[in-house]
Amino acid sequence: VKLDDEYYHVDATSDTTEVNGAKKVMHRYFNLSDEELMQTHTIDREFEIVKCEGKKYNFYTYNDYQVKYTESLRSKLIKIINKQLSAPVIEFRMEGLYSTQTLLEELYYMNFNGWEDTKQTTVSYHKLEDIYIFENKNRKRLY
């Protein structure tokens, strides 16, 4: 696709995942550059296609659904979760040295999905490369 004179890849066939047995839409392959797409796909250069170098309209960049290692994990997650409150899943990209365990601990201490209330310490999530998709059960604002 072409947006504001920049080209992007969109792979709508790969943008679903299963969370607790239900298919959920995700945006991992929505408006990617060649470099981003090549992390998981192969581009067949047999056919003439334009170079996709756009970054601005990548789903996670455009919506500010990304956590960079230089940012406060907790404050950034609160902003991302609150922006996606009505969505059935919360999705975001993690960039840098964060581990999945660190992320899960932070979500637990933030009482995401009411873990503190239920004493439940497990969560359904899907990780694809640097993208995390969490089921959004309680949909309550975090502070």
Secondary structure as the mmCIF struct_conf table of DSSP 4:
data_model
#
loop_
_struct_conf.conf_type_id
_struct_conf.id
_struct_conf.beg_label_comp_id
_struct_conf.beg_label_asym_id
_struct_conf.beg_label_seq_id
_struct_conf.end_label_comp_id
_struct_conf.end_label_asym_id
_struct_conf.end_label_seq_id
STRN STRN1 LYS A 2 LEU A 3
TURN_TY1_P TURN_TY1_P1 ASP A 4 ASP A 5
STRN STRN2 GLU A 6 TYR A 7
STRN STRN3 HIS A 9 VAL A 10
HELX_RH_3T_P HELX_RH_3T_P1 ALA A 12 SER A 14
STRN STRN4 THR A 16 VAL A 19
TURN_TY1_P TURN_TY1_P2 ASN A 20 GLY A 21
STRN STRN5 ALA A 22 VAL A 25
TURN_TY1_P TURN_TY1_P3 ARG A 28 TYR A 29
STRN STRN6 PHE A 30 LEU A 32
HELX_RH_AL_P HELX_RH_AL_P1 ASP A 34 LEU A 37
TURN_TY1_P TURN_TY1_P4 MET A 38 THR A 40
TURN_TY1_P TURN_TY1_P5 ARG A 45 GLU A 46
BEND BEND1 PHE A 47 PHE A 47
TURN_TY1_P TURN_TY1_P6 LYS A 56 TYR A 57
HELX_RH_AL_P HELX_RH_AL_P2 PHE A 59 TYR A 62
TURN_TY1_P TURN_TY1_P7 ASN A 63 ASP A 64
STRN STRN7 GLN A 66 LYS A 68
TURN_TY1_P TURN_TY1_P8 TYR A 69 THR A 70
BEND BEND2 GLU A 71 GLU A 71
HELX_RH_AL_P HELX_RH_AL_P3 LEU A 73 LYS A 83
TURN_TY1_P TURN_TY1_P9 GLN A 84 SER A 86
BEND BEND3 ALA A 87 PRO A 88
STRN STRN8 VAL A 89 GLU A 95
BEND BEND4 GLY A 96 LEU A 97
HELX_RH_AL_P HELX_RH_AL_P4 THR A 100 TYR A 109
TURN_TY1_P TURN_TY1_P10 MET A 110 ASN A 111
HELX_RH_3T_P HELX_RH_3T_P2 PHE A 112 GLY A 114
HELX_RH_AL_P HELX_RH_AL_P5 TRP A 115 THR A 118
TURN_TY1_P TURN_TY1_P11 LYS A 119 LYS A 119
STRN STRN9 TYR A 125 LEU A 128
TURN_TY1_P TURN_TY1_P12 GLU A 129 ASP A 130
STRN STRN10 ILE A 131 GLU A 135
BEND BEND5 ASN A 138 ASN A 138
#
